[in-house]
Each structure stands twice: as structure tokens, then as C-alpha cells.
């Protein structure tokens, strides 16, 4: 197995690094309607997109960005370690394997409707390469006022020392907007993804920032379905997580045994219910907001208690 890379270091780096704001990124599917639209937005935000990949369109350029036929050529030419994947779901498996074989260490997989078996294959293959995957079905990752790889809008986010991990894209934006309005800027916002299989789960995400001195607090945006939040609560208790944590759980009024938007947001009996997640977070000492607008208030209270 290759050396395992740290997403935080790959993407965020350290402010003393010369290339802190110049992390090179390759976009797979850059010439498609989806990839091209968001590549323009990412570039405008400051993301250093150094190449795109679309099979059959090698040698072309997209608004000054060179396009290659495959990832091997793109990585060899640029040395990039990050790939933003905007390929259609049926091509996800081959595109991901191409990226991993070429030396990519962080896959940010945006497409939805990826077959679970393909997600599992890519996740297992990434482990053999010492690489990480975020997604699929993720809005992406943003380092506010530095760079973003994904489909999130720029307006809700502002630089600071709070991290947001979210199973929902739109709720990540809304919670971050409320944090920003209240003076809580963000160091990093990462969309876990709404599928049953996540390349980076909540516990792995928390481990990324556990010992980061420039992260003061964490907001987790969960939702009904699965046991990700329950497992996270156990992790917080067992490891005595050292930073302030606030949660918001979406779907508390959703009917049971009916999928609500995300493939992973389905409740069977009490399994994955909002009540189950509230109880576990309560045991872990994590306040749970009833609505996104309450998150900053609870975070302020939590930080005040820690300061005292």
C-alpha cells in the first residue's frame, strides 16, 4: 500500500507553504455541460484548475485550461494530487480507477446515482493506493476564500476556525450562511455525501481535524437514515474529542420507511430515526439545533462554556 495522504494537508495545507493558495486540481469531465459550468465558477473563486480530462478531446483547451485524453497524461503534465470528478455516473468507476492509477490522492466525487457496487470498488481500490475519496453525491469541499472543488455557491462561506461536515449539500450552505452571519467563519466545509456508501465517513472526517490547531469547533449536519451519527457520538465519547461540537439533524418529521431525497435517508423502525440520533448526541454532550438558524447560538454557548 502507498503512503496514506491526509485530506486536510492535501487540500488546505499550511499558510506558511508557498503553494498554500495554488493547490493544483484536475477536473474529470471538464468539457461536459455540468463540469464546464462549475469549472468556470471554481476558477472564478480562485481554484487552481491546471487541467481537464475528457476522453477523445485531448489537445483541446477549455478557457485556457489544457484538456487531456486520460488522467495519466494530465497528472504527468501537472503533478496534481486532487481530482474533481464531474463525470456521469455510468463512467464513474472507470474514471476513478484511471485517476487512482495515475497518482491522484484525493478524489472529490460529485456525481449522484453512482451504483453502490461501483462506490465500494473505488473505495477499496483507493485504500490500496493510499488515496482518499469524498462522495460520491457530494457538493464537494470548500476552503473559504481560498479554493473550492465542487458545486457549492460561494456566498454562504467565509474564512474562520469552524469546520462544517454535512450529509446534505443545501443544508451545508444554509448552516454555513447562518454561521457566517453570526461571525463564525469556516476553516473547511466538506460534504460527506448523501449515498449509503461514503468515501469519507463522519468519523474519518473528524479525525482529519482532531489535532489541527487552527480548528476551534465543528458543526455536523446529519440527517435521518443509517447510523453514521450514532457511531460518531460513540467516537466522540470514547476518544474524548477535544473540540466543541454542535449538530443539526434533518428529517425529524419525515415518515418512516420512505426515502426522503437521499438514498441514505431512510428509516426502518427506530433504526436511523431522528430520535435515535438526538439521544446519542445528548449522551455525547453535543447540543442539537432544532433548525439551522439555532446553530450559531448553540455554538456560542458551547464555546463560552469551554472558555470558562
C-alpha positions as CSV (number, residue, x, y, z in Angstrom):
1,X,0.0,0.0,0.0
2,X,1.2,3.5,-0.8
3,X,1.6,6.2,1.8
4,X,-1.8,7.3,3.1
5,X,-2.4,11.0,2.5
6,X,-4.2,13.5,4.8
7,X,-7.1,15.2,3.0
8,X,-6.6,18.3,5.2
9,X,-2.9,18.6,4.2
10,X,-3.6,17.9,0.5
11,X,-6.3,20.4,0.2
12,X,-5.7,23.0,2.9
13,X,-2.0,22.8,3.5
14,X,-0.3,25.3,5.8
15,X,-0.3,29.1,5.5
16,X,3.5,29.1,5.6
17,X,3.6,26.9,2.4
18,X,4.4,28.8,-0.7
19,X,1.7,27.0,-2.7
20,X,-0.9,27.4,0.0
21,X,-3.4,29.0,-2.4
22,X,-2.2,27.2,-5.5
23,X,-3.1,23.6,-4.9
24,X,-3.4,22.2,-8.5
25,X,-6.7,20.5,-9.4
26,X,-7.7,18.3,-12.4
27,X,-11.3,18.2,-13.4
28,X,-12.6,15.0,-15.0
29,X,-15.4,15.8,-17.3
30,X,-14.4,19.4,-17.8
31,X,-16.0,19.8,-21.2
32,X,-19.4,18.5,-20.2
33,X,-22.2,20.9,-19.5
34,X,-22.0,20.2,-15.8
35,X,-18.3,20.2,-15.5
36,X,-17.7,23.2,-17.7
37,X,-20.2,25.4,-15.7
38,X,-18.7,24.6,-12.4
39,X,-15.1,24.8,-13.6
40,X,-15.8,28.4,-14.5
41,X,-17.2,29.1,-11.1
42,X,-14.4,27.2,-9.3
43,X,-11.8,29.2,-11.3
44,X,-13.5,32.5,-10.6
45,X,-13.4,31.6,-6.8
46,X,-9.6,31.0,-7.0
47,X,-9.3,27.3,-7.5
48,X,-6.1,26.4,-9.4
49,X,-7.5,24.2,-12.2
50,X,-4.5,23.1,-14.1
51,X,-6.0,20.5,-16.5
52,X,-9.2,18.8,-17.6
53,X,-9.8,15.3,-18.8
54,X,-12.3,14.2,-21.4
55,X,-11.5,11.1,-23.5
56,X,-11.3,11.9,-27.2
57,X,-10.8,15.7,-26.6
58,X,-7.1,15.6,-25.8
59,X,-5.2,18.6,-27.2
60,X,-8.1,21.0,-26.9
61,X,-8.3,23.7,-24.3
62,X,-11.2,24.9,-22.1
63,X,-10.9,28.6,-21.5
64,X,-7.1,28.3,-21.4
65,X,-7.1,25.1,-19.4
66,X,-5.4,22.2,-21.3
67,X,-7.6,19.1,-21.9
68,X,-6.1,15.6,-21.9
69,X,-7.5,12.2,-23.1
70,X,-6.7,10.5,-19.8
71,X,-5.5,11.1,-16.3
72,X,-2.1,9.6,-16.8
73,X,-1.2,12.4,-19.2
74,X,-2.8,15.1,-17.1
75,X,-1.1,14.1,-13.9
76,X,2.3,13.7,-15.6
77,X,1.9,17.2,-17.1
78,X,0.8,18.9,-13.9
79,X,1.7,16.9,-10.9
80,X,-1.7,17.4,-9.4
81,X,-2.9,15.2,-6.5
82,X,-6.6,16.4,-6.5
83,X,-9.3,15.4,-8.9
84,X,-12.8,16.9,-9.1
85,X,-15.0,14.3,-10.7
86,X,-17.9,15.6,-12.8
87,X,-18.4,12.5,-15.0
88,X,-21.8,10.9,-15.5
89,X,-22.5,8.0,-13.0
90,X,-22.1,5.2,-15.6
91,X,-18.5,6.3,-16.3
92,X,-17.6,6.9,-12.6
93,X,-15.9,3.6,-11.9
94,X,-13.5,3.7,-14.9
95,X,-12.8,7.4,-14.4
96,X,-12.0,6.9,-10.7
97,X,-9.7,3.9,-11.4
98,X,-7.9,6.0,-14.1
99,X,-7.3,8.8,-11.6
100,X,-6.1,6.5,-8.8
101,X,-3.8,4.6,-11.2
102,X,-2.3,7.9,-12.3
103,X,-1.3,9.1,-8.8
104,X,-4.3,11.1,-7.7
105,X,-4.6,11.1,-3.8
106,X,-7.9,12.9,-3.3
107,X,-11.0,12.1,-5.4
108,X,-13.9,14.6,-4.9
109,X,-16.7,12.6,-6.5
110,X,-19.7,14.9,-7.3
111,X,-22.0,12.6,-9.4
112,X,-25.1,11.2,-8.0
113,X,-26.8,7.9,-8.9
114,X,-23.5,6.0,-8.8
115,X,-24.2,2.3,-8.3
116,X,-23.3,1.2,-4.7
117,X,-21.1,-1.6,-6.0
118,X,-19.0,0.9,-8.0
119,X,-18.6,3.1,-4.9
120,X,-17.4,0.1,-2.9
121,X,-15.0,-0.9,-5.6
122,X,-13.5,2.6,-5.8
123,X,-13.3,2.9,-2.0
124,X,-11.4,-0.4,-1.7
125,X,-9.1,0.5,-4.6
126,X,-8.4,3.9,-3.2
127,X,-7.2,2.3,0.1
128,X,-4.7,0.2,-1.8
129,X,-3.3,3.4,-3.3
130,X,-3.2,5.3,0.0
131,X,-5.7,7.7,-1.5
132,X,-8.9,9.3,-0.2
133,X,-12.4,9.8,-1.8
134,X,-15.0,12.2,-0.8
135,X,-18.5,11.4,-2.0
136,X,-20.0,10.3,-4.3
137,X,-23.1,12.5,-4.4
138,X,-21.2,15.2,-2.6
139,X,-21.4,19.0,-3.1
140,X,-17.6,18.9,-2.7
141,X,-15.2,20.7,-0.4
142,X,-14.5,24.4,0.1
143,X,-11.7,26.2,1.9
144,X,-13.4,29.5,2.3
145,X,-11.7,32.4,0.5
146,X,-9.0,30.1,-0.8
147,X,-10.5,27.4,-3.1
148,X,-13.4,25.1,-3.7
149,X,-13.8,21.8,-5.6
150,X,-17.5,21.1,-6.1
151,X,-20.8,22.7,-6.8
152,X,-21.4,24.8,-3.7
153,X,-22.1,28.5,-4.1
154,X,-19.5,30.9,-2.8
155,X,-21.7,33.4,-0.9
156,X,-22.5,31.5,2.3
157,X,-18.9,30.9,3.2
158,X,-16.3,33.0,5.0
159,X,-12.9,32.1,6.3
160,X,-12.6,31.2,10.0
161,X,-11.9,28.4,12.5
162,X,-15.1,26.4,12.5
163,X,-15.3,23.2,10.3
164,X,-18.6,22.0,8.8
165,X,-19.2,18.4,7.9
166,X,-22.5,17.7,6.3
167,X,-24.5,14.8,4.8
168,X,-26.6,17.4,2.9
169,X,-25.4,19.9,0.3
170,X,-28.1,22.5,0.6
171,X,-28.1,22.3,4.4
172,X,-24.3,22.7,4.4
173,X,-24.8,26.0,2.6
174,X,-27.6,27.1,4.9
175,X,-25.8,26.3,8.1
176,X,-22.6,27.9,6.9
177,X,-24.6,31.0,5.9
178,X,-26.0,31.2,9.4
179,X,-22.6,30.7,10.9
180,X,-21.1,33.4,8.7
181,X,-23.8,35.9,9.6
182,X,-23.1,35.3,13.3
183,X,-19.3,35.8,12.9
184,X,-18.3,32.1,12.8
185,X,-16.1,31.7,9.7
186,X,-15.2,28.3,8.4
187,X,-11.8,26.7,8.0
188,X,-13.2,23.9,5.9
189,X,-16.6,22.7,4.8
190,X,-16.9,19.1,3.5
191,X,-19.9,17.4,2.0
192,X,-19.9,13.8,3.2
193,X,-22.4,12.8,0.5
194,X,-26.0,11.5,0.6
195,X,-25.4,8.0,-0.6
196,X,-25.4,4.9,1.7
197,X,-21.7,4.4,1.0
198,X,-19.4,7.4,1.7
199,X,-15.8,7.6,0.6
200,X,-15.1,9.6,3.8
201,X,-17.5,9.0,6.7
202,X,-18.1,11.3,9.6
203,X,-15.6,9.6,11.9
204,X,-12.9,9.8,9.3
205,X,-13.7,13.4,8.7
206,X,-13.5,14.3,12.4
207,X,-10.1,12.5,12.6
208,X,-8.8,14.8,9.9
209,X,-9.2,17.9,12.1
210,X,-8.8,16.4,15.5
211,X,-5.3,17.7,16.1
212,X,-5.5,20.8,13.9
213,X,-4.6,23.9,16.0
214,X,-6.4,26.2,13.5
215,X,-9.8,24.5,14.0
216,X,-11.7,25.6,17.1
217,X,-15.1,23.9,16.6
218,X,-17.0,21.5,14.5
219,X,-20.6,21.6,13.2
220,X,-22.0,18.3,11.9
221,X,-25.1,18.4,9.7
222,X,-26.7,15.0,9.8
223,X,-30.0,13.5,8.6
224,X,-32.2,10.6,9.2
225,X,-31.2,7.1,8.0
226,X,-28.3,4.9,8.7
227,X,-26.2,5.0,11.9
228,X,-23.4,7.5,10.9
229,X,-24.4,10.0,13.6
230,X,-24.8,7.3,16.3
231,X,-21.4,5.9,15.5
232,X,-20.0,9.4,15.6
233,X,-21.4,10.1,19.0
234,X,-19.8,6.9,20.3
235,X,-16.5,8.0,18.8
236,X,-16.8,11.5,20.5
237,X,-17.3,9.8,23.9
238,X,-14.7,7.1,23.5
239,X,-11.9,9.3,22.2
240,X,-12.8,12.4,24.3
241,X,-12.9,14.6,21.2
242,X,-11.2,17.8,22.2
243,X,-13.1,20.5,20.2
244,X,-16.6,22.0,20.6
245,X,-19.2,20.1,18.6
246,X,-22.7,21.2,17.6
247,X,-25.2,19.2,15.5
248,X,-28.2,19.6,13.4
249,X,-30.3,16.6,12.2
250,X,-32.6,17.0,9.2
251,X,-35.7,14.9,8.7
252,X,-37.2,14.7,12.2
253,X,-40.7,14.9,10.8
254,X,-40.1,12.5,7.9
255,X,-42.4,9.4,7.7
256,X,-40.7,6.1,8.4
257,X,-39.7,3.6,5.7
258,X,-39.9,6.3,3.0
259,X,-36.9,7.6,1.2
260,X,-36.6,11.4,1.6
261,X,-34.3,12.7,-1.1
262,X,-31.0,11.0,-0.4
263,X,-30.6,7.3,-0.9
264,X,-29.2,7.0,2.6
265,X,-32.0,8.9,4.3
266,X,-34.5,6.1,5.0
267,X,-35.7,5.0,8.4
268,X,-36.7,1.4,9.3
269,X,-38.4,1.2,12.6
270,X,-36.3,3.0,15.1
271,X,-33.1,2.4,13.1
272,X,-31.7,5.6,11.8
273,X,-34.5,7.7,13.3
274,X,-34.0,11.3,14.4
275,X,-34.8,10.4,18.0
276,X,-32.1,7.8,18.0
277,X,-29.6,10.4,16.8
278,X,-30.7,13.0,19.3
279,X,-30.3,10.6,22.2
280,X,-26.9,9.5,21.2
281,X,-25.7,13.1,20.7
282,X,-27.1,14.1,24.1
283,X,-25.1,11.3,25.7
284,X,-22.0,12.7,23.9
285,X,-22.7,16.2,25.2
286,X,-23.4,17.5,21.7
287,X,-26.2,20.2,21.6
288,X,-28.6,19.5,18.7
289,X,-30.2,22.5,16.9
290,X,-33.9,22.4,16.0
291,X,-33.3,24.5,12.9
292,X,-30.2,25.8,11.1
293,X,-30.6,29.3,12.5
294,X,-30.1,27.9,16.0
295,X,-26.6,26.5,15.2
296,X,-24.6,29.7,15.9
297,X,-26.4,30.3,19.2
298,X,-25.6,26.8,20.4
299,X,-22.1,27.1,19.2
300,X,-21.6,30.4,21.1
301,X,-22.9,28.8,24.2
302,X,-20.7,25.8,23.8
303,X,-17.6,27.8,23.3
304,X,-18.4,30.1,26.2
305,X,-18.7,27.0,28.5
306,X,-15.4,25.7,27.3
307,X,-13.7,29.0,27.8
308,X,-15.0,29.1,31.4
